[in-house]
């Protein structure tokens, strides 16, 4: 048992008090104690937080061509954070092969240099996320640029992705007996209205969130700049000359890029996305139109949503396009003529020239 003095203070502490009163006084004077603790906290904050932040700011600049968020897109980012989207979706393409589906290149600090604090209290500038319960959204506007698709997905994700586990955000919409000319109407199939009647109209928050999602694209690197290569890159098998999509699985391409709108059955969605089953374009002989739609999108029928330029956005090759066409022409009872990569290559070259002149 430790020996103490008559006053109850340990002999060791009594020695320190007598010989080093100025040091022991710090613990008895709350002003000195809090001042020293505060200065220590501020010093550590400066070294571990502020200095690295200044270093990053001075050594990273926005990529040429990147645009800072403004207007509805900036407000939509606040909705994105408030609704908890950041909890299930990341915005960072990692430097590994499996992330290649989410972007054309790995992410880099410059991708986030143009983003600012949301306000003085919120530093959720990059919204990079920590997990992927849902897919990464870094390049979602390139993969899916259809406004109709995004709004239907927000109202009820199962309306466009039957297997989705994402919750519906119906409170971002309202159902009206009749819509005004300024309303943004969402063509939700009656199946997902649970017996309710009327027009589904996007509220202001939904429109802002949509605007934000449509800004999520990877900024191209300056000409001549090579991006970091993805790690663990797989070596593709040699293509057999003359074989239609020899190393490409058309069903896989369809599932990844087309199924969310045109559905696994190829029947599309009434009032939203056209059917490919029995489609005269899919089964017809106008291959130029078919390839043009895949590469550059389609907006010719008012009753359907605008189709994105899927092929161009995803850098489809002639093998990809041939495999996709052959899958669609031999599925759901379709009986169109199969194509080869060689004939698709000629049409793609012509379509590119035609598109550049639009």
C-alpha positions as CSV (number, residue, x, y, z in Angstrom):
1,X,0.0,0.0,0.0
2,X,1.4,3.4,-1.0
3,X,2.6,5.6,1.9
4,X,0.9,9.0,2.4
5,X,1.6,12.1,4.4
6,X,-0.6,13.2,7.3
7,X,-2.7,15.3,4.8
8,X,-3.5,12.2,2.7
9,X,-1.3,13.1,-0.2
10,X,1.1,10.4,-1.5
11,X,4.7,10.9,-0.7
12,X,5.6,11.0,-4.5
13,X,2.9,13.7,-5.2
14,X,4.0,15.6,-2.2
15,X,7.6,15.6,-3.5
16,X,6.5,17.0,-6.9
17,X,4.4,19.7,-5.3
18,X,7.2,20.9,-3.1
19,X,9.9,20.8,-5.8
20,X,8.0,21.5,-9.0
21,X,5.0,23.7,-7.9
22,X,4.8,25.6,-11.3
23,X,4.3,22.3,-13.2
24,X,1.7,20.8,-10.8
25,X,-0.1,24.1,-10.8
26,X,-1.3,23.5,-14.4
27,X,-3.6,20.7,-13.2
28,X,-5.1,22.9,-10.5
29,X,-5.6,25.9,-12.7
30,X,-8.4,25.2,-15.2
31,X,-7.5,28.2,-17.3
32,X,-4.0,27.1,-18.0
33,X,-5.1,23.5,-18.4
34,X,-7.8,24.3,-21.1
35,X,-5.5,26.8,-22.8
36,X,-2.7,24.3,-23.2
37,X,-5.1,21.5,-24.3
38,X,-6.7,23.9,-26.8
39,X,-3.3,24.9,-28.3
40,X,-2.3,21.3,-28.5
41,X,-5.6,20.4,-30.3
42,X,-5.2,23.3,-32.8
43,X,-1.6,22.4,-33.5
44,X,-2.5,18.8,-34.2
45,X,-5.5,19.9,-36.3
46,X,-3.2,22.2,-38.4
47,X,-0.6,19.5,-39.0
48,X,-2.9,16.5,-39.7
49,X,-5.9,18.3,-41.4
50,X,-5.2,21.8,-42.6
51,X,-1.7,21.4,-44.0
52,X,-2.6,18.3,-46.1
53,X,-5.7,20.1,-47.4
54,X,-3.7,23.0,-48.6
55,X,-1.2,20.6,-50.1
56,X,-3.9,18.9,-52.1
57,X,-5.5,22.2,-53.1
58,X,-2.2,23.5,-54.4
59,X,-1.2,20.3,-56.2
60,X,-4.5,19.3,-57.9
61,X,-6.5,21.4,-60.4
62,X,-9.8,20.6,-62.1
63,X,-9.5,18.8,-65.5
64,X,-9.9,21.0,-68.5
65,X,-13.6,20.8,-69.6
66,X,-14.9,20.0,-66.1
67,X,-17.8,22.2,-65.0
68,X,-18.7,23.1,-61.5
69,X,-22.2,22.3,-60.3
70,X,-24.8,25.1,-60.4
71,X,-28.5,25.6,-60.3
72,X,-30.7,22.5,-60.1
73,X,-27.7,20.2,-60.2
74,X,-26.2,21.8,-57.2
75,X,-29.5,21.7,-55.3
76,X,-29.9,18.1,-56.5
77,X,-26.6,17.1,-54.8
78,X,-28.2,18.3,-51.5
79,X,-31.2,16.1,-52.2
80,X,-28.8,13.2,-53.0
81,X,-27.1,13.6,-49.6
82,X,-30.4,14.2,-47.7
83,X,-32.0,11.1,-49.1
84,X,-29.0,8.9,-48.1
85,X,-28.0,7.9,-51.6
86,X,-24.4,8.2,-50.6
87,X,-24.9,5.3,-48.2
88,X,-25.5,2.8,-51.0
89,X,-23.8,4.3,-54.0
90,X,-20.1,5.2,-54.4
91,X,-18.6,7.7,-56.8
92,X,-15.1,6.4,-57.1
93,X,-13.7,4.1,-59.9
94,X,-11.0,2.1,-58.3
95,X,-7.8,1.0,-60.1
96,X,-8.9,-2.6,-60.6
97,X,-10.4,-4.4,-63.6
98,X,-13.7,-5.1,-62.0
99,X,-14.4,-1.4,-61.8
100,X,-14.0,-0.9,-65.5
101,X,-17.8,-1.3,-65.9
102,X,-18.2,1.9,-63.9
103,X,-15.9,4.2,-65.9
104,X,-13.5,4.4,-68.8
105,X,-10.6,5.0,-66.5
106,X,-9.7,4.9,-62.8
107,X,-10.6,7.9,-60.7
108,X,-7.9,10.6,-59.9
109,X,-7.7,13.6,-57.5
110,X,-8.4,16.0,-60.4
111,X,-11.8,14.5,-60.8
112,X,-12.8,16.0,-57.4
113,X,-10.8,19.2,-57.5
114,X,-13.8,21.2,-58.9
115,X,-16.1,20.3,-56.1
116,X,-16.7,22.7,-53.3
117,X,-18.2,22.5,-49.8
118,X,-22.0,22.3,-49.9
119,X,-22.1,24.9,-47.1
120,X,-20.1,26.0,-44.1
121,X,-21.4,23.0,-42.1
122,X,-21.3,20.2,-44.7
123,X,-18.0,19.0,-46.2
124,X,-19.6,16.2,-48.3
125,X,-17.9,17.7,-51.4
126,X,-16.9,14.5,-53.2
127,X,-19.7,12.1,-52.1
128,X,-17.3,9.3,-52.8
129,X,-19.2,6.8,-50.6
130,X,-17.9,3.8,-48.7
131,X,-19.8,0.8,-50.1
132,X,-21.7,-0.4,-53.1
133,X,-25.1,-1.8,-52.2
134,X,-26.0,-0.3,-55.5
135,X,-23.7,0.4,-58.5
136,X,-21.1,3.1,-58.6
137,X,-22.5,6.4,-60.1
138,X,-19.3,8.0,-61.3
139,X,-20.4,7.7,-64.9
140,X,-24.1,6.9,-64.6
141,X,-25.1,9.8,-66.9
142,X,-23.1,8.1,-69.7
143,X,-24.5,4.6,-69.0
144,X,-28.0,5.9,-68.7
145,X,-28.9,9.4,-69.9
146,X,-32.7,8.8,-70.2
147,X,-34.6,11.2,-67.9
148,X,-37.7,9.0,-68.1
149,X,-35.7,6.0,-66.9
150,X,-34.2,7.9,-63.9
151,X,-37.5,9.3,-62.8
152,X,-39.2,5.9,-63.0
153,X,-36.3,4.4,-61.2
154,X,-36.7,6.9,-58.4
155,X,-40.5,6.5,-58.2
156,X,-40.2,2.7,-58.0
157,X,-36.9,1.0,-58.9
158,X,-38.7,-2.3,-59.6
159,X,-40.5,-0.6,-62.6
160,X,-37.3,-0.7,-64.6
161,X,-35.1,-3.2,-62.6
162,X,-37.3,-6.1,-61.3
163,X,-34.4,-7.4,-59.2
164,X,-33.6,-4.0,-57.6
165,X,-33.4,-3.8,-53.7
166,X,-33.4,0.0,-53.7
167,X,-36.2,1.6,-51.8
168,X,-38.8,3.7,-53.7
169,X,-38.8,7.4,-53.3
170,X,-42.4,8.1,-54.0
171,X,-42.4,11.2,-51.7
172,X,-40.4,12.9,-54.4
173,X,-43.5,12.7,-56.6
174,X,-47.2,13.5,-56.5
175,X,-50.2,12.0,-58.3
176,X,-52.5,14.5,-59.9
177,X,-55.9,14.0,-61.6
178,X,-54.5,16.1,-64.5
179,X,-51.1,17.5,-65.2
180,X,-50.4,21.1,-66.2
181,X,-48.2,21.9,-69.2
182,X,-45.3,22.8,-66.9
183,X,-45.4,19.5,-65.0
184,X,-42.8,16.8,-65.6
185,X,-45.0,13.7,-66.0
186,X,-43.5,10.3,-65.3
187,X,-44.9,7.4,-67.4
188,X,-45.2,4.9,-64.6
189,X,-46.9,1.6,-65.6
190,X,-50.3,1.2,-63.8
191,X,-49.0,-2.0,-62.2
192,X,-46.8,0.1,-59.9
193,X,-49.5,2.6,-58.9
194,X,-51.3,0.1,-56.6
195,X,-54.7,1.0,-57.9
196,X,-54.2,4.8,-57.8
197,X,-55.4,6.8,-60.7
198,X,-53.9,10.0,-62.2
199,X,-50.7,11.3,-63.5
200,X,-47.4,10.9,-61.7
201,X,-45.7,14.2,-61.5
202,X,-42.1,14.9,-60.4
203,X,-41.8,17.4,-57.5
204,X,-39.1,20.0,-57.5
205,X,-36.7,17.8,-55.4
206,X,-37.0,15.0,-57.9
207,X,-36.2,17.3,-60.8
208,X,-33.2,18.7,-58.9
209,X,-32.0,15.2,-58.1
210,X,-32.4,14.2,-61.8
211,X,-30.4,17.2,-62.9
212,X,-27.6,16.1,-60.5
213,X,-27.5,12.5,-61.7
214,X,-27.3,13.7,-65.3
215,X,-24.1,15.6,-64.5
216,X,-22.3,12.5,-63.3
217,X,-19.8,11.8,-66.1
218,X,-16.1,11.3,-66.2
219,X,-14.4,14.3,-67.7
220,X,-12.2,13.2,-70.6
221,X,-8.4,13.6,-70.1
222,X,-6.6,16.1,-72.3
223,X,-5.5,14.8,-75.7
224,X,-2.3,12.8,-75.5
225,X,-2.7,12.0,-71.8
226,X,-2.8,8.3,-71.0
227,X,-5.0,7.3,-68.1
228,X,-3.7,4.9,-65.5
229,X,-4.3,1.4,-66.6
230,X,-6.6,-0.9,-64.6
231,X,-4.9,-3.5,-62.5
232,X,-5.3,-7.2,-63.1
233,X,-6.1,-6.7,-66.7
234,X,-7.5,-9.8,-68.5
235,X,-6.1,-10.8,-71.8
236,X,-8.8,-11.1,-74.5
237,X,-8.9,-14.2,-76.7
238,X,-8.1,-13.8,-80.4
239,X,-11.1,-12.9,-82.6
240,X,-11.9,-15.5,-85.3
241,X,-12.2,-13.7,-88.6
242,X,-15.7,-13.7,-90.0
243,X,-17.4,-14.9,-86.8
244,X,-20.2,-12.7,-85.5
245,X,-19.0,-11.4,-82.1
246,X,-16.6,-14.4,-81.5
247,X,-15.4,-13.2,-78.1
248,X,-18.5,-11.2,-77.2
249,X,-21.6,-12.5,-75.5
250,X,-24.6,-10.6,-76.9
251,X,-26.9,-11.5,-74.0
252,X,-24.3,-10.1,-71.5
253,X,-24.2,-6.9,-73.4
254,X,-28.0,-6.7,-73.6
255,X,-28.3,-7.4,-69.8
256,X,-25.7,-4.7,-68.9
257,X,-26.9,-2.0,-71.3
258,X,-30.4,-2.5,-72.6
259,X,-32.4,-4.7,-70.3
260,X,-33.2,-2.0,-67.7
261,X,-35.4,-0.3,-70.3
262,X,-36.4,-3.0,-72.8
263,X,-36.8,-5.6,-70.1
264,X,-35.6,-9.2,-70.0
265,X,-38.6,-10.3,-72.1
266,X,-37.8,-7.7,-74.8
267,X,-41.3,-6.4,-74.4
268,X,-40.3,-2.9,-73.2
269,X,-42.6,-0.8,-71.0
270,X,-45.8,0.6,-72.3
271,X,-45.7,4.4,-72.5
272,X,-42.0,4.5,-71.6
273,X,-39.7,2.2,-73.6
274,X,-40.5,0.5,-76.9
275,X,-40.5,-3.3,-77.3
276,X,-37.8,-5.1,-79.2
277,X,-39.9,-8.3,-79.4
278,X,-41.4,-8.2,-82.9
279,X,-39.9,-4.8,-83.6
280,X,-39.7,-4.0,-87.4
281,X,-36.4,-2.3,-86.8
282,X,-34.9,-5.4,-85.1
283,X,-36.2,-7.8,-87.7
284,X,-36.0,-5.5,-90.7
285,X,-33.4,-5.0,-93.4
286,X,-32.5,-1.3,-92.6
287,X,-29.2,-2.2,-90.8
288,X,-28.0,1.4,-91.0
289,X,-30.9,2.6,-88.9
290,X,-30.4,-0.2,-86.5
291,X,-26.7,0.5,-86.0
292,X,-27.4,4.2,-85.8
293,X,-29.9,3.8,-83.0
294,X,-27.4,1.6,-81.0
295,X,-24.5,4.0,-81.4
296,X,-26.2,7.4,-81.3
297,X,-29.6,6.8,-79.6
298,X,-33.1,7.5,-80.8
299,X,-35.7,10.2,-80.2
300,X,-38.3,9.8,-83.0
301,X,-41.4,8.7,-81.2
302,X,-43.1,11.1,-78.7
303,X,-44.8,8.3,-76.8
304,X,-41.4,6.8,-75.6
305,X,-38.5,8.1,-73.6
306,X,-35.3,9.3,-75.4
307,X,-32.8,6.5,-75.9
308,X,-29.2,7.4,-74.9
309,X,-26.2,6.9,-77.3
310,X,-25.4,3.6,-75.6
311,X,-22.9,2.3,-78.2
312,X,-20.9,5.6,-78.3
313,X,-21.0,6.0,-74.5
314,X,-19.8,2.5,-73.9
315,X,-17.3,2.5,-76.8
316,X,-18.9,-0.5,-78.6
317,X,-16.8,-2.1,-81.3
318,X,-18.1,-3.8,-84.4
319,X,-17.9,-7.1,-82.5
320,X,-20.0,-5.7,-79.7
321,X,-22.7,-4.3,-82.0
322,X,-22.8,-7.5,-84.1
323,X,-23.2,-9.7,-81.0
324,X,-25.9,-7.4,-79.6
325,X,-27.9,-7.4,-82.9
326,X,-27.6,-11.1,-83.3
327,X,-28.9,-11.7,-79.7
328,X,-31.8,-9.4,-80.2
329,X,-32.6,-10.9,-83.7
330,X,-32.7,-14.4,-82.3
331,X,-34.5,-13.8,-79.0
332,X,-38.2,-13.5,-78.0
333,X,-39.4,-15.1,-81.2
334,X,-37.6,-12.6,-83.5
335,X,-36.2,-14.1,-86.7
336,X,-34.0,-11.4,-88.2
337,X,-31.0,-12.1,-90.3
338,X,-27.7,-12.5,-88.4
339,X,-24.8,-10.1,-89.2
340,X,-21.0,-10.2,-89.1
341,X,-18.6,-7.8,-87.5
342,X,-17.2,-7.0,-91.0
343,X,-20.5,-5.6,-92.4
344,X,-21.2,-3.8,-89.1
345,X,-17.7,-2.1,-89.3
346,X,-18.6,-0.6,-92.7
347,X,-21.9,0.7,-91.4
348,X,-20.4,2.0,-88.1
349,X,-17.8,4.0,-90.1
350,X,-20.6,5.5,-92.2
351,X,-22.8,6.2,-89.2
352,X,-19.9,8.1,-87.4
353,X,-19.3,10.3,-90.5
354,X,-23.1,10.9,-90.6
355,X,-23.3,11.7,-86.9
356,X,-20.4,14.2,-87.1
357,X,-22.3,16.2,-89.7
358,X,-25.5,16.5,-87.6
